[in-house]
Amino acid sequence: MTLASRKFMTPLENYLRSTDYQPENIKLLVLDIDGTIAGQSNTLSNPVKEVIAAVQAKGIQVAIATGRMYCSALRFHQEIGSMLPLVAYQGAWIQDPHSHKIHRHLPVSREIAQQLLEYFEQPDLRSLLSVHFYINDQLYVREITQETQSYQQRCGVTPIPVGDLRQLLDHEPTKILALCDDANLIQQLLANLRRIYNPTELYLTTSVATFLEAANTHVNKGNAVRYLAEEILGLESHNVMTIGDNFNDVEMLGYAGISVAMGDAPPEVQAIAHWVAPSVELDGAAVAMEKFLLS
């Protein structure tokens, strides 16, 4: 057999051959929001809602894990009728909307928050970045910029301008976000900050190319999904399926027994997933759910 004619197995085929995977083994499905189940319309399409309902009818629990604020993500959680806690802020905030119990809140320390603010407010950066502080599920900003307005429209939250963000440093923010319409600058800042802070000090990621997000070192969606699966439901990783589209989804894709990256995901994210679905605008999440959970 020539090299050209040899059939190479995909990561999914390798996985299925090496395990006793059966659709009925999946007991928990965890979905990202933006770029996964919600596209440009910022809503759930009918096909996505219908497939989620069919998945739940099979007895599979469905949860949301997002970088959004809790208050911004709540309508999606309610629309799919999830009975599980909602994972917000990349997992820094996990709250049960039914009992209102906050299962987990892991904020950024005051010391690191101050250091990040000083870094972002350097003279050559200050005018280029919109810095968001999230405290008690409220959004605080220095001023309302064009980037903040776009964020406000997308997420349905009302930012509170305070002028000098330093006056907030007596609180520990749940998350700090730096926005810029220059994705190359965001990548440069991300690389610089990763040289300053190692992973045991600060969690740094991007949820979209123009968002640099900083959170507590113990925060990522993988840890949050593990908490839902193992601590809340008594499951193991092979009982979990996750679907995401960006770098902030990497950890939960790596944790799950079946992981799906969206067709719009960066190549590095697609490479770690078991399967790549069509894009969000083609209802790729619904396609993936049908393939693995309803076939």
C-alpha positions in Angstrom: 0.0 0.0 0.0 1.4 3.4 -1.0 1.5 6.3 1.4 -0.9 8.2 -0.8 -3.5 5.4 -0.7 -3.2 4.6 3.1 -6.2 5.7 5.2 -5.2 7.7 8.2 -7.5 7.7 11.2 -8.9 11.0 12.5 -8.6 11.8 16.2 -12.2 10.8 16.6 -11.6 7.4 14.9 -8.6 6.8 17.1 -10.7 7.6 20.2 -13.6 5.4 19.2 -11.3 2.5 18.5 -9.4 2.9 21.8 -12.5 3.1 24.0 -15.9 1.5 24.5 -17.6 4.7 23.5 -21.4 4.4 23.2 -23.8 7.3 22.8 -25.6 6.2 26.0 -22.3 6.8 28.0 -22.7 10.5 27.6 -24.7 11.9 30.5 -23.6 15.6 30.4 -23.3 18.0 27.4 -21.7 21.3 28.0 -22.1 24.1 25.5 -20.3 27.4 24.9 -22.5 30.3 23.8 -20.8 32.8 21.4 -19.6 31.2 18.2 -21.0 27.8 19.3 -24.8 28.0 19.8 -25.2 31.7 19.2 -23.8 33.4 16.0 -24.3 36.8 14.6 -27.9 36.9 15.6 -27.0 36.6 19.2 -29.9 34.1 19.6 -30.4 30.4 19.5 -31.7 29.1 16.2 -34.8 26.8 16.1 -32.7 23.8 14.9 -30.3 24.2 17.9 -33.1 24.5 20.4 -34.9 21.5 19.0 -31.9 19.3 19.1 -31.0 20.4 22.6 -34.6 19.5 23.7 -34.2 16.1 22.0 -30.9 15.5 23.9 -32.5 16.4 27.2 -35.4 14.1 26.4 -32.9 11.2 26.3 -32.0 12.0 29.9 -28.7 13.9 29.1 -28.1 17.0 31.2 -27.2 20.1 29.3 -25.2 23.0 30.8 -23.8 26.3 29.6 -20.1 27.3 30.1 -19.2 30.8 28.9 -16.9 33.7 29.3 -19.9 36.0 29.6 -21.2 37.6 32.8 -23.7 35.5 34.7 -26.4 38.1 34.1 -25.7 38.1 30.3 -25.6 34.3 30.0 -28.7 33.7 32.1 -31.2 34.0 29.2 -29.5 31.2 27.3 -29.5 29.0 30.3 -33.2 29.6 30.8 -34.0 29.2 27.1 -32.6 25.7 27.0 -34.2 24.8 30.3 -31.0 23.7 32.0 -31.3 22.3 35.5 -27.6 22.6 36.3 -25.6 25.5 37.7 -24.5 28.1 35.1 -20.8 28.4 34.4 -19.9 32.1 33.7 -16.7 34.1 33.5 -14.8 31.1 32.2 -15.7 29.3 35.4 -14.8 32.0 37.9 -18.5 32.3 38.8 -20.7 29.2 39.0 -24.2 29.8 40.2 -27.5 27.8 40.3 -30.2 30.1 38.9 -32.9 28.0 40.6 -31.6 28.1 44.2 -29.4 31.2 43.6 -26.6 29.4 45.3 -23.1 30.5 44.2 -21.1 27.2 44.0 -17.8 28.9 43.2 -16.4 32.4 42.9 -12.7 32.7 42.2 -11.7 36.4 41.8 -8.5 38.0 40.7 -6.4 39.2 43.7 -6.4 43.0 44.4 -2.6 43.0 44.0 -2.7 41.5 40.5 -5.7 43.6 39.5 -3.7 46.7 40.3 -0.7 45.4 38.4 -2.8 44.7 35.3 -4.5 48.1 35.5 -1.1 49.8 35.6 0.1 47.7 32.7 -3.0 48.5 30.6 -2.8 52.2 31.4 0.7 52.7 30.2 0.8 55.9 28.0 1.3 53.9 24.8 -1.6 51.5 25.6 -4.2 53.6 27.4 -5.8 55.1 24.4 -5.8 51.8 22.5 -7.6 49.6 25.1 -11.0 49.5 26.7 -10.6 48.0 30.1 -13.5 46.2 31.8 -13.6 45.3 35.5 -16.3 42.8 36.6 -17.3 43.0 40.2 -20.4 41.4 41.8 -21.7 40.6 38.3 -21.6 44.3 37.4 -19.4 45.8 34.6 -17.3 48.8 35.4 -15.3 50.8 32.8 -13.2 54.0 32.7 -15.4 55.4 30.0 -17.9 54.3 27.3 -15.8 53.6 24.2 -16.9 52.2 20.8 -15.6 48.8 21.9 -17.6 48.9 25.1 -20.8 50.0 23.2 -20.4 47.0 20.9 -19.9 44.7 23.9 -22.9 46.2 25.6 -25.1 45.6 22.6 -23.9 42.0 22.3 -24.1 41.0 25.9 -27.1 43.1 27.0 -25.5 44.6 30.0 -25.2 48.2 31.2 -21.6 49.3 31.8 -21.0 51.7 34.7 -18.4 54.4 33.9 -16.3 55.4 36.9 -13.5 57.5 35.4 -10.6 56.1 37.4 -10.7 52.4 37.8 -8.3 52.6 40.6 -11.2 53.5 43.0 -12.4 49.9 42.5 -9.2 48.3 43.7 -10.6 47.7 47.2 -12.6 44.9 45.5 -11.4 41.7 43.9 -12.7 41.6 40.3 -14.2 38.3 39.0 -12.5 39.0 35.7 -10.6 41.7 33.9 -11.0 42.2 30.2 -9.0 44.4 27.8 -10.7 45.1 24.4 -9.1 46.4 21.3 -10.1 46.3 17.6 -6.5 45.4 16.8 -6.3 41.6 17.2 -2.5 41.7 16.6 -2.1 44.0 19.6 -4.2 41.7 21.7 -1.9 38.8 20.8 1.1 40.8 21.6 -0.2 41.8 25.0 -1.2 38.2 25.7 2.3 37.0 24.9 3.9 39.8 27.0 1.6 39.1 30.0 2.4 35.3 29.8 6.0 36.2 30.2 5.2 38.2 33.3 2.7 35.8 34.9 3.1 32.1 34.9 0.0 29.9 34.9 0.2 29.5 38.7 -0.3 33.2 39.1 -2.9 34.2 36.5 -5.2 32.6 33.9 -4.9 34.4 30.5 -7.0 33.6 27.4 -8.9 35.0 24.5 -12.5 34.2 23.9 -12.5 36.2 20.6 -9.5 37.6 18.8 -10.1 41.1 20.2 -10.7 40.1 23.9 -7.8 39.6 26.3 -9.2 38.0 29.5 -7.6 37.6 32.8 -8.9 35.5 35.7 -7.8 33.7 38.9 -5.2 31.0 38.2 -7.6 28.2 39.1 -10.2 29.4 36.6 -10.8 27.7 33.2 -13.8 25.9 31.7 -12.1 22.6 32.1 -12.0 22.9 35.8 -15.6 24.2 35.8 -16.9 21.3 33.7 -15.0 18.8 35.9 -16.8 20.4 38.9 -20.2 20.0 37.3 -19.5 16.4 36.2 -17.7 15.0 39.2 -18.9 17.1 42.1 -22.4 17.8 41.1 -23.4 14.8 39.1 -20.9 12.1 40.2 -19.8 11.4 36.6 -16.4 10.9 35.0 -14.8 12.6 32.0 -15.9 9.9 29.6 -19.5 10.7 30.4 -19.1 14.3 29.2 -19.3 15.9 25.7 -18.3 19.5 25.2 -18.6 21.9 22.2 -16.7 25.1 21.9 -15.1 27.4 19.4 -12.1 29.3 20.8 -9.1 29.3 23.0 -11.1 29.7 26.2 -12.7 26.4 25.4 -9.4 24.4 25.1 -9.4 23.1 28.7 -13.0 21.8 28.6 -12.4 20.2 25.1 -9.4 18.5 26.6 -11.3 17.2 29.6 -14.3 15.7 27.8 -14.8 12.2 26.6 -16.1 13.6 23.3 -15.0 17.1 22.3 -16.2 19.1 19.3 -14.8 22.3 17.9 -16.8 24.5 15.6 -15.8 25.0 12.0 -15.0 28.7 12.8 -12.6 27.7 15.5 -8.9 28.6 15.2 -6.8 25.6 13.8 -5.1 25.1 17.1 -8.5 24.6 18.8 -9.7 22.3 16.1 -6.6 20.2 16.4 -7.3 19.1 20.0 -11.0 18.2 19.4 -12.2 14.8 18.4 -14.4 16.2 15.7 -14.9 19.5 13.9 -18.5 20.6 13.3 -19.8 23.0 10.6 -19.8 26.7 11.5 -22.2 28.3 14.0 -24.1 29.9 11.1 -24.7 26.4 9.7 -26.0 25.2 13.1 -22.8 23.1 13.6 -23.6 22.4 17.3 -26.9 20.9 16.3 -25.1 18.7 13.7 -22.7 17.5 16.4 -25.3 16.7 18.9 -27.3 14.7 16.4 -24.2 12.8 15.3 -23.0 11.8 18.7 -26.1 11.8 20.9 -29.1 11.2 18.8 -27.9 8.8 16.0 
